Amino acid sequence: MARTLLDVSDIRLYQDSLFHKRIDDGWTPWHSDARMAPFDTSHMITFWIPLQNILSEEDGGSGLLFVDKSHCDFALPFWNRVPKGDVGDGEDYDAATGKVKYEESQEYERLDERYRWNDSDDGVRHYMPMTVGDCTVHAGWTLHSANSGTRINGVPQKFSQDRYALAVTFVDAKAEIREDAIMSGSLGHGEDRKSYEAWISEVEPRTFFEHPLVPIL
């Protein structure tokens, strides 16, 4: 199914992750999976599989929330990453990687406004309630988040519960590793580094590779 949805000839299993969202855990901020991965690709997909029934959002369900069409918003990362300083001033340049350092603009703090289609549609979608056996699928660059385990807009929910889910991510087998991904000063997000640090130093960037920890299926 992942191969069909990505429309590629071969796929690689990138990672699988167990997510435990406890009752007292806060809101999960908007993010995209591909930004945390070491690949230079748009061909990534994640299957999010609840391991128990997920309540409706109104009753405190903490299933994923998605921003419609955000995976097509190339303007967001293109126009809203700015150098930390003037080129050549010593603060914006990483000598180890030979790359300009970037910081995000404030546009990332107003995503709710950016994707609001009109006064009655904020562009956010969800598929709660869900039952065991259900699954949502999202592209690697789709912005998504999850509500707090106990509160929605500050309001306590009566039927809140711990939530367990399995996320399985696949990527185009031809996707290449970025050069900066093997260095501490990666341009991506470091949150997922633990998921790939066991194998990334054993592969060459910008080449096709095979490795048993990220198998081609």
C-alpha positions as a printed Julia matrix, in Angstrom:
217×3 Matrix{Float64}:
   0.0    0.0    0.0
   2.81   2.42   0.84
   4.41   1.77  -2.55
   1.12   2.47  -4.31
   0.36   5.65  -2.39
   3.86   7.02  -2.97
   3.8    5.89  -6.6
   7.36   4.56  -6.44
   8.85   1.25  -7.57
  10.49   0.27  -4.26
  10.09   1.38  -0.66
  12.28   1.38   2.41
  11.08   0.83   5.98
  12.44   3.9    7.76
  11.16   3.46  11.29
   8.38   2.27  13.53
   7.55   4.09  16.74
   5.3    3.42  19.72
   3.66   6.58  21.03
   2.3    6.72  24.56
   0.38   9.91  25.23
  -0.41  10.05  28.93
  -3.48  11.73  30.36
  -1.45  14.64  31.71
   0.68  15.14  28.59
   0.25  18.45  26.85
  -0.6   19.37  23.29
   1.72  18.02  20.59
   2.84  21.01  18.47
   2.45  21.14  14.7
   5.28  19.31  12.96
   6.13  17.25   9.87
   7.87  13.87   9.94
  10.09  14.51   6.92
  11.68  17.52   8.6
  12.98  15.23  11.35
  14.3   12.54   8.99
  17.75  12.42   7.33
  16.42  11.99   3.77
  16.24  14.55   0.98
  12.87  13.52  -0.42
   9.2   14.3   -0.73
   8.35  10.6   -0.96
   7.7    9.65   2.64
   4.53   8.31   4.21
   3.43   7.38   7.74
   0.72   4.96   8.84
  -0.64   5.91  12.27
  -2.35   2.95  13.94
  -4.19   3.32  17.27
  -3.74   0.4   19.64
  -7.0    1.08  21.4
 -10.23   2.89  20.6
  -9.81   6.65  20.24
 -12.61   8.82  21.57
 -14.2   11.64  19.63
 -12.38  14.96  19.85
 -15.26  16.37  21.9
 -14.82  13.61  24.48
 -11.07  14.07  24.77
  -9.74  11.92  21.95
  -6.08  12.6   21.19
  -5.84  11.2   17.69
  -3.88  13.14  15.1
  -5.0   16.47  13.67
  -3.95  17.27  10.1
  -3.66  20.48   8.09
  -5.2   19.91   4.68
  -2.79  20.34   1.74
   0.09  21.48   3.99
   2.38  18.92   2.34
   2.07  21.02  -0.84
   3.04  24.27   0.86
   6.54  24.62  -0.57
   6.48  28.35   0.14
   6.53  27.86   3.92
  10.05  26.36   4.22
  11.37  28.16   1.12
  10.51  31.72   2.11
  10.5   31.38   5.88
  14.0   30.18   6.72
  16.35  33.11   7.09
  20.12  33.27   7.82
  20.99  33.98  11.44
  23.18  36.89  10.35
  24.73  38.53   7.33
  26.7   36.09   5.22
  30.34  36.15   6.26
  29.9   37.61   9.73
  30.99  34.36  11.35
  27.66  33.67  13.08
  25.7   32.32  10.15
  28.33  29.98   8.72
  29.11  26.48  10.01
  32.71  25.71   9.08
  32.24  22.01   9.81
  29.45  21.58   7.27
  30.21  24.45   4.92
  26.59  25.52   5.13
  24.74  28.68   6.1
  22.89  28.36   9.39
  19.2   29.2    9.37
  16.55  30.16  11.87
  12.8   30.01  11.37
  10.68  33.09  10.83
   7.63  33.9   12.93
   5.41  32.43  10.23
   5.79  29.11  12.02
   4.06  30.66  15.04
   0.91  31.5   13.08
   0.15  28.32  11.18
  -3.46  28.37  12.37
  -3.91  31.63  10.48
  -1.88  30.58   7.45
  -4.12  27.6    6.69
  -7.49  29.09   7.6
  -9.57  28.9    4.43
 -12.42  31.05   5.77
 -14.1   32.01   9.05
 -15.77  28.61   9.37
 -12.91  26.4    8.14
  -9.47  26.46   9.74
  -8.15  23.76   7.4
  -7.65  21.27  10.26
  -9.05  17.75   9.84
  -9.24  14.68  12.05
 -10.73  11.21  11.83
 -11.84  10.65  15.41
 -13.43   8.61  16.84
 -11.33   5.64  15.78
 -11.49   1.96  16.67
  -8.82  -0.73  16.81
  -8.12  -1.7   13.21
  -8.48   1.86  11.91
  -5.52   3.72  10.47
  -4.71   7.19   9.19
  -2.05   7.82   6.55
  -0.21  11.09   5.99
   2.55  12.36   3.75
   5.94  13.12   5.23
   5.55  16.9    4.86
   1.96  17.05   6.18
   1.71  19.22   9.26
   0.03  17.37  12.09
  -0.43  17.6   15.85
  -2.45  16.05  18.67
  -4.57  17.48  21.45
  -3.69  17.27  25.11
  -4.72  14.08  26.84
  -7.03  15.95  29.2
  -7.82  19.39  27.82
  -9.04  20.91  24.58
  -8.73  24.68  24.46
  -8.18  24.59  28.22
 -11.4   22.68  28.95
 -11.0   19.4   30.95
 -12.47  16.37  29.17
 -14.59  13.86  31.07
 -13.48  10.63  29.39
  -9.75  11.22  28.9
  -7.42   8.21  28.89
  -3.85   7.22  28.11
  -3.41   6.7   24.37
  -1.13   4.19  22.64
  -0.45   4.21  18.91
   2.03   2.67  16.49
   3.45   4.78  13.68
   5.19   3.08  10.75
   7.06   5.24   8.24
   8.17   4.28   4.75
  10.31   6.2    2.28
  11.17   5.85  -1.39
  14.03   3.33  -1.63
  15.87   5.75  -3.91
  15.74   8.6   -1.36
  19.24   9.84  -0.57
  20.72  10.81   2.78
  21.64  14.49   3.14
  25.28  15.33   3.87
  24.4   17.46   6.88
  22.28  14.7    8.44
  25.36  12.84   9.66
  26.64  15.93  11.47
  25.49  17.52  14.71
  24.66  20.77  12.93
  21.94  19.26  10.75
  19.54  21.67   9.06
  16.68  19.36   9.99
  15.21  18.75  13.42
  17.24  16.68  15.88
  14.32  15.03  17.67
  14.5   11.86  15.58
  18.28  11.53  15.64
  18.07   8.57  18.04
  16.06   6.69  15.43
  18.8    6.79  12.79
  22.11   7.33  14.59
  22.73   3.55  14.75
  23.08   3.25  10.97
  23.55   6.64   9.32
  27.32   6.75   9.8
  27.57   3.47   7.89
  26.07   4.77   4.63
  27.29   7.28   2.08
  25.24  10.43   1.52
  23.83  11.19  -1.93
  24.07   7.57  -3.07
  21.76   4.59  -3.26
  22.39   2.38  -0.22
  21.29  -0.78   1.51
  21.36  -1.37   5.25
  19.65  -4.05   7.37
  18.27  -1.5    9.86
  16.39   0.34   7.1
  15.51  -2.51   4.74
  14.12  -2.22   1.23
  10.88  -4.21   1.15
